[in-house]
Amino acid sequence: MSKRKKSYYAVARGRETGIYDEWSGEGAAEEQVKGFRGALYKGFHTRDDAKKWLRQHGGVHQPASKHQPGQAEVEHTIANAGKGGKSSSASRRAGGVRIYTDGGAIVNPGPGGYGVVILDGKRRKELSGGRRRTTNNRMELMACLEGLKAAKKRSVVIYSDSRYVINGIEKGWARRWRANGWMRNKTQSAENADLWAELLEQCDIHDVGWVWVKGHAGNRENERCDQLARLAVRKKRLPPDTAYEAGKTRLSAPRLIE
């Protein structure tokens, strides 16, 4: 007697958590766990059993399928940039905008590009751009900045593979630099302060959740952003990263007296 095929796959830890009705294929369960360190998942015969197991293991239930992957808003991985790194339930609720970003430079510094994928319900928008001389970190920041500027809703979740960007927001570094006159410490200025300042302004406008994703690990939207960035940097006559080329990426500001 052959074993009954499992019809539902619950992913409690992976790139995007949820319940999937397909194991293989684009956006299906396998894509969320393959190569993901510490992945936690299991197959079930019924959706109710999958939901029960997911709740027991701390996963977030989303009605995912092969064509509609679940969101990766796991409680402990998301932070609200507008509230100093606290968890944001608004950013996790259904109806929010998901923004995937990536950026980099061919040589560092050198020609660079960024890519953005914005998912708003069934609507999809892709953005890209490049600069003739810039850095990896500036392109990562610019990708997030352009994504937020294009978002039509206040509730947003940004997926980035840049530890520099995620830590700068989640750990409160950027806000501390701003409060200290854009100084990292008593002697060192904060790099890329011009872009950090704009990004913090957008974070104050939006309710932003941040999720780190591992780059080049099979997440199709992250891979698409990487492709968009690579295509952008190949374009002829890239515009200048004006602030970077002029050496005006460091800012000064009145220190916050508490």
N, C-alpha and C positions, 0 to 999 in steps of 0.2 A: 504494500500500500504506500503510495507516494505521499510525502509530506505536503501539507497545505501551504501554499505560497503566502508569505506575509505581505499584507497590502498597505501597511502604514509604518513609517519610520520616524521615531521621535529623536530629535537631536537636542540634548540638554547643554552640551558644550561643543561649539563648533563655530565656523565663520558666521553662520546665520542660524539661530535656533528656531525650533518649531516642529510641526508635524508634516511630513511629506508623504504623498501617495505614490511617489516614484523613487526607486533607489538610484538608478543611473540616468544620465542625461543632463542636459543643460539646466542648472539651477536646482537639481534634485539632491537627495540626501547625501549621496556619495561625495558630491562636490563640496559639501559643507564640512566633512570630517576627514577626507583623505589628506594626509600630510599635516593635519592640525594637531599640534602637540597637546595631549591631555583630552582629546575628543571623547565625548560620552554620548552614546547613542544605542538604540535598540529597535528591533523590528517587532511589529504586533499584527494580529489578525483583525483587530477592531480599533476604530478611532478612539473609543472611550477608554480602552486599555492604554493606548498610547498617551492620551491626555492625563490619565491618572499617574502613570509613570513619570511623565514630564514634570507634573506638579511636585511629586515626591523628590525629584532630583534638582529642583530649583530652576528649571527651565522656564522660558516664557512661551506660552502657547500662541502661535499665529496660524491662521488657516492657510498653510503653505501647500504648494503643489509643484509639479515640474515647471509650470509656467509662471508661478507666483511664489517665489521663495520667501520664507519667513524673515522677519527683521531680526537683527542681531542686538536688540536692546536688552541684554542681560543686565540685571539690576546693578551688579558690582562693577560693570565695565563702562557705565555711562556717567557723564558728569555734566552739570549745568554750568557753562562758562559764565553766564550772567550772574551767578550767585556764588562765585568763589569756589567752584568745584563740587557743589552739593548735587546730589542725585535729582534729576528732573523728571517727574512723572509726565509733565506736559510734552516733553520731547519723545516719550515712549508711546504716547497715545496714537490710536489709528487716525489717519488723515494727515499726519505730519509729512514733511518733505524729507526725503533721503538724498543726501549729496555724497557722491563718491569722488575722491580727488587724488591726483598724483602729479608729481613734477620732478624735474631734474635737469642737470646740465651735462652736455657731452663730455666736457672737461670742467673741472671745478677750480676756478671760475672759467666760464666759456659760454658758448651758445646754449641756451636752455629753453625748455618748453613746459607747459602744463596742460593737463586734461581734466575735465569735469563732466560727470554724468549726474543729472538731476532727475529724480523720480518722484513725481507728484501724482499719486493714484495711477491712472492709466497713461498719464502724460509723461513723456520723456524728452529731455533736452540735453544736448551735448555742447560743451564749450571747450575751446582750446586757444592757446596763444603762445608766443615765443618772444625771447629777447636775445639780442645779438651777443651780449656779454652779461652774465649773471651767475648765480650760484644755485646749487641743489636746494638749499634751505629757502632761498627767496622764491623759487618756483613752487615749492610745497606750500608756502604761505600764500602766494598769489592765487593758487588753485582754490584754496579755502575761501579766500577773500572774494574772488569772482563768483564762486558758487553761492555765497551768502547774498551778494548784491543782486543775483538773479532770482533768488527764492521769492515766491509770491505769498508765502505764508509765514507766520511768525514762528511756528513750531518746526524745528529743523534738527536732523541728526546728520552729522558729518562723519564719514568713514575715511580715515587716512592711514597710510602705512608709515607716516613720519613720526617717529618718537619725539623729534624736536618740536613739532607742532603740538602733538597731544600732551606732552609733558609741560610745555610752556603754558598751556591753558589749564589742564587738570591740576597741576601742582602749584598753580598760582604764580609762576615765575613772571609772566608778562605783566600782570597787574602790580606785582611788587616792583618790577623795574620802572614802570610808569610812576608809581607813587614815590620812588626814589630818584626822580629826575632822569629816568632812563639810564641808570647806573646799575650794573650787576653787583658791584661792591664799591668800596671807597676809591678804587683806582681804575676799574675797568668799565667802559661803556657797554651797554647792551647792543649787540649786533642786530641789524635789520629792524631797528626801532620804528622806522617809517611805516613798514608793513604791519608790525605788531600793533602800532597805534590804530591803524585803520581796522585791523581785525577785531580789536577790542571794542571799537565803536559799533561794528556790526553785531558783535556778541551782546551788546547792551540793547540793540534794537530787536534782535531775535531771541527766542528761547532755544538755546543750542545744546544738544547732546553730542558728545564726542566718543567715537569708538575706534580703537586701533585695530587694523587688519594687517595680517602678514602679507607683504608684497610678493608677487610672483609665486603665489601658492594656490592658484586655481580659482580665486574669486573672480568671476567673469566681469564684474563691473570695475574692479580694481585693474584688471588686465586691460579693459577697454580704455580706462583713463591713461594707462601707461602707453597704449597705442596712440591715443590722441596726442599725448605729449611728444612722442617720437615723430609723429607726422608734422607737428607744428614746428619743431626745431629744424626740420629739413627745408622749410620754406625760404625762398630767397628774400633778401633785404629785410631781415627781421628788424623791428624797431628797437631803439635803445632802452635799457633799463636805466632811465634817466638819473634817478637818485643814486643808484649804485655806481654808475660811471662818473658821476660828479662828486662822489664821496660824501653824499649827504644822507646816508642811511642812519646816522646817529642823531638823536634828538636830545634836546634839553627841555626840562619842564620844572615848574615850581614843585618842590618837595611837599608831600602831604604831611601835615603836622597833626598827629593824633593826640 
